[in-house]
Amino acid sequence: MSRRATKIVATLGPASSEPVILEKMIRAGVNVVRLNFSHGTAQDHIDRARMVREVAHRAGCEVAIMADLQGPKIRVGKFAEGKVLLEPGARFLLDAARTEPGDQDAVGLDYKQLPRDVKAGDVLLLNDGLIVLTVESVRGEVVATRVTVGGYLSNNKGINKQGGGLTAPALTAKDMDDIRTAMAFQADYVAVSFPQNATDMEMARQLCNVAAAEHRHRPGLIAKIERAEAIPNLEEILRASDAIMVARGDLAIEVGNAVVPALQKRMIKLARELDKVVITATQMMESMITNPVPTRAEVSDVANAVLDGTDAVMLSAETAAGKYPLETVMEMAKICEAAESAEDVRLDADFTGKTFARIDQTIAMGALFTAHHLGAKAIVAMTDSGSTALWMSRHLIHVPIYALTPNLSTQRKLALYRNVRPILLDSSADRDTALKQAEDYLKSRGIVSSGDVYAITSGEPMGTPGGTNMLKICRAS
């Protein structure tokens, strides 16, 4: 079993949809498979999810499935010739009422609200910020702009407003349909695009819970932080979510590239403080779409996210459409392991001045502290809901955490948590039998040998969610 603590999220796409390739990627270190709902039909996603489950089973390890919702389409329409070249200084119209294909002078809009969201002087960034337009006037449905930074503009490219301020709702009618599809195959996580506040996340949770009720399933919710408006509301969004994604693409366009690295560090730190999970995403290994090795800058980027304490690092086009999906995963896994070996563990400082109101949380912290100072080989959390393992995983420690759970859905969710190795184990037996099963598992995998110390947390009576109330320090027989 890998000693790597940081998890890898890989996006499924044409380059990775062959079961043989995906199995190799999972064996190489993929923990979470992302299904991008911006592409494909409902049936496509259902078929892919089934394939992921089958392949993971064959590879001998469960992975989590993330359904990533498309969110609002804030885009230009199509062009008669597929694209146009916009020259700096030229005038260009964005026309919400236009139905015919675009040309050199004007294009229609998928996002009909744009004329009401902008005013003269606003700066619009198109195609990931490669094209910059300054708004000169708004008349009715027509936004008249001047090209500041030119280039080729092709069909359906995205529009961002510098500084934020577009009013598109986070959840569209398509997203609501996609939530039902994702719950039909019990996606472990649902990622919500462009949330602006806690209300967006609460609405998404309600929709997910209703759609998943018949399956007795509750997915984890991931807020993708990609709007300028989300930044002041970061804490409330975190509290309403199970995880956040530092979605650096759209975020960088709205707030500026230079601001993003410090924001990333702040988001990771706040997520960990609030016992939430965090994924760092966008262009992490971008050059590996076409090259067999990453750039030095990409290696540093991934390593720094790991050293900041991210739970997971994410691959998008690299594994969805790149030439080297397997090699990318292998490289990323190596970078994560190397960075983790240089981590500075400061558990004592983490606990200074801390008080815990809950017994189960106190037990989790006690296990960390004891295992760290005793030099334990492993911490075992016998957990029904996964909460004990989550709390433990919020602190950097070089002792691996093994979460033993009788719930398949908990096992899959835990696949995203840093430094947690989730294992499905029937713990319906009495406590002594369950503890012996746990030790047998650790010994059979070579995690502990005779005489090694390990810590184990459980609840008495067993099988009660939130009932962890016991910490036992064991020496392997």
VOGU-3710 file (C-alpha; in Angstrom, 3 decimals, decimal comma):
1> msrratkiva> 0,000/0,000/0,000  1,330/3,436/-0,933  2,879/5,548/1,826  1,795/8,697/-0,030  -0,513/10,883/2,061  -1,677/13,402/-0,575  -4,459/12,119/-2,809  -4,654/12,385/-6,591  -7,839/13,343/-8,467  -7,827/12,427/-12,168
11> tlgpassepv> -10,372/13,554/-14,762  -11,838/10,887/-17,014  -11,894/11,663/-20,739  -11,032/10,227/-24,153  -7,405/9,623/-23,104  -8,345/7,623/-20,010  -11,683/5,961/-20,828  -10,195/2,596/-21,808  -10,556/0,246/-18,809  -6,969/-1,002/-19,242
21> ilekmiragv> -5,543/2,541/-19,052  -7,759/3,528/-16,125  -6,784/0,411/-14,178  -3,096/1,265/-14,632  -3,805/4,849/-13,497  -5,607/3,626/-10,360  -2,756/1,227/-9,583  -0,312/4,134/-10,121  -2,067/6,241/-7,513  -5,414/7,742/-8,586
31> nvvrlnfshg> -7,706/8,004/-5,536  -10,610/9,999/-6,986  -12,017/9,892/-10,526  -13,622/13,126/-11,719  -16,488/12,993/-14,218  -16,776/16,351/-15,975  -20,484/17,025/-16,565  -19,658/19,777/-19,076  -19,286/16,987/-21,642  -21,387/13,939/-22,454
41> taqdhidrar> -24,938/12,692/-21,913  -26,503/11,360/-18,727  -26,100/7,804/-20,025  -22,419/8,455/-20,799  -21,827/9,377/-17,154  -23,780/6,401/-15,828  -21,762/4,054/-18,076  -18,456/5,663/-17,076  -19,282/5,463/-13,381  -20,070/1,756/-13,746
51> mvrevahrag> -16,769/1,259/-15,572  -14,853/3,120/-12,821  -16,401/0,912/-10,122  -15,599/-2,281/-12,054  -12,016/-1,232/-12,805  -11,368/-0,136/-9,198  -12,676/-3,479/-7,963  -10,301/-5,252/-10,354  -7,410/-3,083/-9,145  -8,265/-4,060/-5,570
61> cevaimadlq> -8,926/-0,559/-4,217  -11,993/1,614/-3,953  -11,834/5,105/-5,439  -14,227/8,007/-4,953  -16,229/9,337/-7,919  -16,639/13,101/-8,193  -19,464/14,478/-10,348  -18,314/17,951/-11,403  -21,302/20,093/-12,427  -20,967/22,425/-15,399
71> gpkirvgkfa> -22,501/25,492/-13,753  -23,685/28,551/-15,697  -22,498/28,889/-19,314  -21,055/32,404/-19,383  -19,888/32,210/-22,993  -19,992/33,818/-26,408  -22,005/32,101/-29,150  -20,684/30,512/-32,349  -18,954/32,089/-35,352  -19,800/31,503/-39,026
81> egkvllepga> -16,156/30,555/-39,691  -15,558/28,890/-36,313  -13,285/31,743/-35,157  -12,290/35,349/-35,851  -9,104/37,331/-35,341  -9,701/40,367/-33,124  -7,213/43,180/-33,699  -6,217/45,489/-30,818  -8,139/48,765/-31,014  -10,979/47,261/-33,065
91> rflldaarte> -14,613/47,652/-32,019  -16,462/44,409/-31,202  -20,113/43,888/-30,218  -21,455/41,261/-27,797  -25,136/40,985/-28,742  -27,503/38,999/-26,511  -30,299/39,256/-29,107  -28,225/37,998/-32,058  -29,292/34,618/-33,456  -27,124/34,371/-36,590
101> pgdqdavgld> -23,487/33,161/-36,276  -20,864/35,729/-35,319  -18,387/37,554/-37,558  -15,510/40,036/-37,330  -17,766/42,725/-35,865  -20,149/40,968/-33,489  -21,149/37,679/-31,859  -24,184/36,379/-29,988  -24,152/35,311/-26,335  -25,034/32,071/-24,539
111> ykqlprdvka> -25,260/34,231/-21,413  -28,192/36,579/-22,110  -27,808/38,505/-18,823  -24,478/40,085/-19,789  -25,912/43,511/-20,863  -27,472/43,873/-17,393  -24,282/42,841/-15,562  -21,832/45,288/-17,160  -21,378/49,031/-17,664  -18,994/51,346/-19,516
121> gdvlllndgl> -15,438/50,983/-18,229  -15,774/47,315/-17,200  -13,093/44,929/-18,430  -14,133/41,566/-19,911  -11,689/38,677/-20,209  -12,433/36,027/-22,830  -10,887/32,628/-23,539  -9,159/32,263/-20,116  -8,045/35,898/-20,168  -6,144/35,670/-23,458
131> ivltvesvrg> -8,457/38,268/-25,027  -9,302/41,487/-23,188  -12,235/43,751/-24,104  -13,124/47,096/-22,495  -16,823/47,957/-22,383  -17,541/51,323/-24,064  -21,330/51,348/-23,824  -24,400/49,170/-23,214  -27,514/49,774/-25,328  -30,404/47,382/-24,878
141> evvatrvtvg> -29,085/43,895/-25,590  -25,811/45,076/-27,149  -22,534/45,486/-25,242  -20,152/47,597/-27,353  -16,486/46,935/-26,556  -13,013/47,945/-27,703  -10,368/45,206/-28,095  -7,506/45,875/-25,639  -5,659/42,579/-26,096  -6,451/40,813/-29,368
151> gylsnnkgin> -6,120/37,302/-30,729  -8,237/34,491/-32,109  -11,696/34,115/-30,557  -13,456/30,838/-31,350  -16,866/29,294/-30,663  -18,303/29,241/-27,144  -15,291/30,695/-25,347  -15,858/31,731/-21,729  -16,407/35,300/-20,501  -15,188/36,611/-17,147
161> kqgggltapa> -15,536/40,091/-15,719  -12,451/41,496/-14,044  -13,167/41,794/-10,333  -16,268/39,612/-10,607  -19,871/40,749/-10,652  -21,669/38,448/-13,110  -25,013/37,446/-11,618  -25,421/33,954/-13,132  -26,847/31,511/-10,549  -24,494/28,705/-9,469
171> ltakdmddir> -27,061/25,982/-10,222  -28,688/25,827/-13,643  -31,570/23,612/-14,830  -28,947/21,347/-16,436  -27,090/21,069/-13,110  -30,298/20,006/-11,380  -30,799/17,250/-13,963  -27,143/16,271/-13,607  -27,482/15,980/-9,821  -30,257/13,412/-10,376
181> tamafqadyv> -27,989/11,515/-12,792  -25,064/11,619/-10,331  -27,244/10,311/-7,528  -28,530/7,489/-9,760  -24,993/6,010/-9,635  -24,327/7,362/-6,125  -21,458/9,727/-6,861  -19,399/10,105/-3,688  -18,834/13,831/-4,221  -20,668/16,544/-6,155
191> avsfpqnatd> -18,602/19,597/-7,123  -20,612/22,822/-7,488  -19,259/25,340/-10,020  -19,203/29,105/-9,321  -20,922/29,223/-5,878  -21,005/32,763/-4,506  -22,224/32,110/-0,964  -23,414/29,482/1,530  -26,947/29,588/0,106  -25,722/28,182/-3,231
201> memarqlcnv> -24,165/25,227/-1,389  -27,180/24,696/0,868  -29,438/24,567/-2,190  -27,129/22,044/-3,866  -27,124/19,892/-0,711  -30,899/19,923/-0,553  -31,155/18,853/-4,219  -28,561/16,096/-3,686  -30,228/14,761/-0,544  -33,652/14,635/-2,207
211> aaaehrhrpg> -32,270/12,908/-5,321  -30,211/10,451/-3,239  -32,858/9,647/-0,621  -34,138/6,539/-2,388  -30,583/5,152/-2,436  -30,012/6,101/1,240  -26,956/7,953/0,046  -25,459/11,296/1,100  -22,746/12,664/-1,152  -20,019/15,012/0,012
221> liakieraea> -20,325/18,529/-1,451  -17,342/20,357/-2,925  -17,500/24,118/-3,484  -15,331/25,200/-6,422  -13,873/28,571/-5,482  -13,624/30,328/-8,856  -15,509/33,622/-8,477  -14,238/36,865/-6,982  -17,519/37,091/-5,010  -16,741/33,796/-3,233
231> ipnleeilra> -13,596/35,137/-1,554  -15,264/37,436/1,045  -17,741/34,597/1,752  -15,095/31,888/2,006  -15,764/30,898/5,614  -19,545/30,630/5,199  -19,097/28,619/1,975  -16,679/26,273/3,768  -19,074/25,744/6,660  -21,868/24,842/4,202
241> sdaimvargd> -19,639/22,386/2,278  -17,647/19,229/2,964  -14,724/20,337/0,815  -13,505/23,143/-1,410  -11,614/23,119/-4,678  -9,069/25,862/-5,272  -10,117/26,267/-8,932  -7,299/28,511/-10,042  -8,364/29,013/-13,672  -11,485/31,172/-13,493
251> laievgnavv> -10,406/32,568/-10,128  -7,132/33,883/-11,587  -8,983/35,542/-14,466  -11,334/37,388/-12,107  -8,881/38,411/-9,349  -5,591/38,437/-11,304  -2,872/35,773/-11,530  -0,596/37,406/-8,974  -3,145/37,183/-6,146  -3,866/33,455/-6,518
261> palqkrmikl> -0,853/31,802/-4,787  -1,481/33,659/-1,502  -5,226/32,947/-1,810  -4,452/29,264/-2,327  -2,431/29,151/0,903  -5,167/30,978/2,783  -7,890/28,645/1,490  -5,948/25,490/2,362  -5,197/26,787/5,873  -8,795/27,852/6,538
271> areldkvvit> -10,218/24,571/5,218  -7,999/22,555/7,548  -8,851/24,794/10,526  -12,580/24,246/9,875  -12,164/20,445/9,479  -12,923/20,578/5,761  -11,174/18,841/2,864  -9,357/20,809/0,137  -8,359/20,034/-3,460  -5,861/22,144/-5,421
281> atqmmesmit> -6,655/22,193/-9,150  -5,940/23,699/-12,585  -2,840/23,430/-14,781  -0,842/21,499/-12,167  0,908/19,366/-14,809  -0,365/21,216/-17,891  2,742/20,662/-20,037  2,271/16,885/-19,717  -0,752/17,144/-22,020  1,851/17,014/-24,799
291> npvptraevs> 5,192/16,247/-23,044  6,280/13,065/-21,229  7,865/15,023/-18,343  6,650/18,035/-16,296  8,386/21,407/-16,159  10,390/22,327/-13,035  7,781/24,999/-12,286  4,995/22,388/-12,331  6,972/20,148/-9,978  7,330/23,107/-7,588
301> dvanavldgt> 3,643/23,961/-7,913  2,497/20,454/-6,944  5,093/20,205/-4,149  4,093/23,583/-2,691  0,418/22,615/-2,599  1,436/19,450/-0,723  3,598/21,436/1,721  0,687/23,870/2,256  -1,378/20,887/3,441  -3,768/20,249/0,535
311> davmlsaeta> -5,657/16,960/0,750  -5,514/16,335/-2,975  -3,994/17,608/-6,196  -6,067/17,424/-9,363  -5,423/16,605/-12,999  -7,850/17,897/-15,650  -6,966/17,849/-19,352  -3,703/16,068/-18,469  -5,567/12,782/-17,907  -8,773/13,571/-19,841
321> agkypletvm> -7,214/14,443/-23,204  -3,432/14,347/-22,788  -0,948/12,063/-24,532  0,514/10,738/-21,263  -2,277/10,133/-18,719  -0,531/7,257/-16,913  2,879/8,931/-16,842  1,304/12,115/-15,462  -0,205/10,227/-12,518  3,105/8,465/-11,846
331> emakiceaae> 5,041/11,751/-11,901  2,521/13,459/-9,641  2,655/10,600/-7,117  6,466/10,847/-7,002  6,374/14,625/-6,439  3,831/14,247/-3,611  5,910/11,611/-1,815  9,103/13,650/-2,095  7,382/16,788/-0,763  5,778/14,912/2,145
341> saedvrldad> 9,159/13,562/3,269  10,242/17,185/3,844  7,181/18,187/5,902  7,651/19,786/9,278  5,369/18,129/11,859  4,285/20,561/14,579  1,594/18,673/16,411  2,439/20,141/19,821  1,977/23,673/18,461  -1,291/22,578/16,774
351> ftgktfarid> -2,774/21,591/20,136  -1,550/24,537/22,231  -4,527/26,449/23,625  -7,020/24,120/21,903  -10,098/22,825/23,692  -12,387/20,077/22,421  -16,077/20,000/23,230  -16,690/16,472/21,902  -15,440/13,201/23,334  -14,842/11,636/19,889
361> qtiamgalft> -12,804/14,644/18,759  -10,731/14,536/21,956  -10,014/10,832/21,397  -8,926/11,555/17,796  -6,507/14,265/18,946  -5,220/12,047/21,771  -4,455/9,291/19,246  -2,436/11,687/17,084  -0,464/13,109/19,975  0,321/9,708/21,478
371> ahhlgakaiv> 1,213/8,044/18,168  3,529/10,932/17,271  5,414/10,889/20,574  5,565/7,091/20,861  6,779/6,660/17,295  3,815/4,409/16,468  3,792/2,627/13,116  0,080/3,272/12,470  -3,105/4,790/13,808  -6,263/2,755/13,293
381> amtdsgstal> -9,616/4,562/13,418  -12,596/2,234/13,586  -15,199/4,583/12,181  -18,752/4,421/10,940  -19,179/7,956/9,557  -15,505/8,792/8,945  -15,480/11,809/11,312  -12,666/10,495/13,523  -10,443/9,930/10,488  -11,317/13,411/9,154
391> wmsrhlihvp> -10,278/15,139/12,381  -7,025/13,199/12,510  -6,270/14,014/8,879  -6,462/17,787/9,537  -3,060/17,638/11,272  0,247/16,848/9,573  1,730/13,651/11,000  4,050/11,079/9,471  2,104/8,183/10,991  -0,347/6,652/8,471
401> iyaltpnlst> -4,022/6,609/9,477  -5,993/3,468/8,596  -9,748/4,034/8,665  -11,588/0,758/9,136  -15,261/1,109/8,306  -18,170/-1,267/7,655  -19,712/1,288/5,234  -18,778/1,186/1,549  -19,913/4,791/1,006  -17,743/5,955/3,943
411> qrklalyrnv> -14,770/4,024/2,561  -15,143/5,737/-0,808  -15,564/9,221/0,697  -12,440/8,738/2,811  -10,431/8,174/-0,387  -10,139/11,987/-0,645  -8,806/12,624/2,890  -5,096/13,294/3,260  -3,060/10,564/4,983  -6,113/8,288/5,390
421> rpilldssad> -6,108/4,760/3,965  -9,732/3,580/4,016  -10,402/-0,139/4,443  -13,752/-1,932/4,374  -13,942/-4,183/7,431  -17,049/-5,665/9,004  -16,873/-4,395/12,565  -20,246/-5,757/13,652  -18,390/-8,265/15,817  -17,692/-7,604/19,506
431> rdtalkqaed> -14,903/-5,185/20,328  -12,167/-7,744/21,049  -12,807/-9,613/17,783  -12,806/-6,330/15,820  -9,535/-5,240/17,448  -7,942/-8,573/16,584  -9,198/-8,258/12,973  -7,583/-4,813/12,806  -4,220/-6,103/14,046  -4,381/-9,110/11,682
441> ylksrgivss> -4,973/-6,693/8,790  -1,981/-4,503/9,729  0,305/-7,539/10,082  -0,857/-9,208/6,853  -0,028/-6,015/4,907  3,369/-5,621/6,555  2,300/-2,320/8,165  3,264/-3,542/11,638  5,528/-6,387/12,756  5,704/-8,220/16,045
451> gdvyaitsge> 6,635/-5,737/18,798  5,589/-2,598/16,868  3,407/-0,023/18,617  0,176/1,224/17,045  -2,815/3,248/18,278  -6,437/2,298/17,778  -9,632/4,318/18,353  -13,123/2,857/18,551  -16,518/3,298/20,167  -18,080/1,326/22,982
461> pmgtpggtnm> -20,681/0,044/22,170  -19,471/-0,436/18,594  -21,336/0,707/15,484  -22,673/4,005/16,856  -21,901/6,944/14,515  -20,074/9,674/16,456  -19,536/7,239/19,326  -15,718/7,050/19,351  -14,806/7,089/23,049  -11,829/4,757/23,411
471> lkicras> -8,111/5,000/22,646  -5,958/1,923/23,027  -2,180/1,727/22,550  -1,210/-1,738/21,375  2,006/-3,638/20,791  1,658/-6,115/17,937  1,881/-9,719/19,077
//
